[in-house]
């Protein structure tokens, strides 16, 4: 039997009573989702659900997924605490399937997929988004390695090929009108695993077709 080391790592991180990245949503995600009219949203790699639950509080119909059963348990607990519903699936995205052209938005917040699969996964996600749908993306950029080496508490992958560049984002989402694309230094204060200054890529795009 093949052991999924990523699943073990995330289950171990999420099994504690405290929330690894806090209960509050990512600031950029919150800022962007608040601009949109609620509809259906897909939240890949939603972990303990801080972003999915926040979208649900705004009236969105939320579908989240992650590798971690512990993440699902924490998400459902947080959703119950906030009196909202999140539909949460557990599994490797390579084996999960959703209906095409179903979602009005996709929230990709620190969704660092394996380096050899991230572009394929982005194309797969594109299929699930309706024409005119919105992608909200924030993740660590390649410049982040320097920040991580100075302060490991800021978190993020330590392998460059799991990090992003703006050119990669443009290539992966080439059928989108770019509403925002930038590389920014940010100060993170999210739980205990995103603490300090880091470098992120931010993207908001509207699917053309």
N, C-alpha and C positions, 0 to 999 in steps of 0.2 A: 504493500500500500504506500502510495506517495504521500509524504508529509508536507503540508503547506506551511512553510516556515513563516510566511507573512501573516497568515491567519493566527498562528500561535502567538506571534509578537503582538498583534492588535488585541487579541483576546486578553493577553496578559496586561496590556496597558489599560484596557477598559474595565477590568474586573474590580478595581478599587471603587469604593463608595463615592469618592470625589470624582468630578468630571475632568478628564485629562486636559481639555482645551476650554474648560469653563462651560457655563450654561448660556452665556450671552452669545448672540450671533456675531460672526465676523463683520467688522464695521463696514467694509466695502460692500459685502453682500447685502447688508441691511439697507445701506444708502441706495443701492441700485434697485432692489426689489420693491422698495417703497414707491418708486416712480411708476411702477407698472400696475395695470388693472389685474386683479386676481384671476387666475385660471388654473390650469394644471401645470405642475412643475415636477421635473425629475431631478433627484439629488443623488448623484453618484458619490460613493465613498463618503457617506454622510456620518460615519462614525457614531458618536453618541447623540447625534441629532440636533445639535444646537441651532443649526441653520434651517433644517427642515421644519423643526417645531416653530421657529420664528415665522417662516413663510406661512405655516398653517394658522398662526395667530392673526396674520393679515388677511386670511380668507382664502388662501390657496389650497387646492386639492393636491396633497403632497405624496409622491412616491419616492421613497429612499431605498438605497441598497448599500451593502458593505459586506466585506468578508467575515465580519465578526458577529457571532451570536451575542457576545457581551455588549457590543455596541447597540444591537437591536434592543436588548433588555433595558439598557440605560435610556435609549430614545423613547421607548414606550412609557417608561417611568416619568421622563420629563414631559412627554405629551400629556399624560394623565394629570400631572401637576399643573400644567397650563390649560387644561380642559380643551384639548384639541386632539385631532386624529391624524396619524401619519401611517401610511401603508408602507411597511418595511420588509424588504426581501434580503435574505442572506445568501451569499454565494459569490463565486468568482465571475466577474463580468463577462469573461470569455464564454461562459455557459448560461448566462441569464439572457432572456429575450423579452422584449416589450413590443407593443404594437407600433408600427411605423406611423409617422405623422400624427402622434397622439398628444404631444405636450406643447404647451404655450411657451414654456421656458425650461432651461436647464441651468442648474447652479453647480459650477465646477469650482469648489473652494478647497484648495490644497489637495486636489485629487491627483497625486503623484503615482501614476500607474507605472508598471515595469517599463524600462526604457525601450525594449524591443516590441512593446505592444501599445504604447501610448497613442501613436498616430492612428493605428487601427481602431483603438477604442474610441477616439474622437470621431472618426468616420462613422462608426457604429451608432454613436450617440446622435450624430447628425440625422440619421434615418428616423429617429424617434421624434424629432422636433417638427412641428408644423411649419410650412412656409410662412414667413413673417414672424416666427418665434424668435425668442431672445436667449442668447447664451451670456451668462455672467460668470466670469473666470477670474480667479486670483490664485496664484501659485508662486512658489519661489523660483527666481530666475537664476541663471548660471553665475551671476556675480555674487550670489548668496553664499557660495562656498567660503569666501573670505570672511564673511560675517560669522558663519558657523564655526570656523576655525578659531576665531577670537573669542566667541561666546557660544559654546555648545547648547546653552539653555534656550537659544532662539529656535532650535529645532530645524527640521527639514532634512531631506536626503543628503548624504555625504558623497554621492556619486553624481558627477556632472551630467551624465547622460539621462538622469531622472529629473533634472531641472530643465527649465524652459528658456527659450529666447523668443524675442518678438517675431523673428523670421519663421520659427517653427509654428507659432500660433497662426500667423498669416497663411502658411502653407496648409495647416490642418483644417482651417476654417475659411477656405478660399471661395466659398459660395455665400459669404456673408458681407453685408454692408457694415463697415467698422464704425461704430458709434463712439468707442473709446479704446485706445491702445497705448499703454505707457509702461515704462519701467520706473519704479519708485523705491526710494529708501523709506521704510516704514518702521515705526516703533510698535512692537507687538506686546500685548498684555492679555494673553488668552490662556487661561488655566496655568499649568506648570510646565508645559512643553513648548510654548511659543512666548518666550520672554526676552525682550531686547530688540535691538535694531536688526533689520534684515533687508534683503532686496527682493522685490516681487515684480511679477508681470501681471498687469491688469488689462482685461479685455471685456468689452461689451459689444456684441455683434447681433445683427438681425439677419436671419436666414432669408436668402432671396428665393431659393427654389429647392 
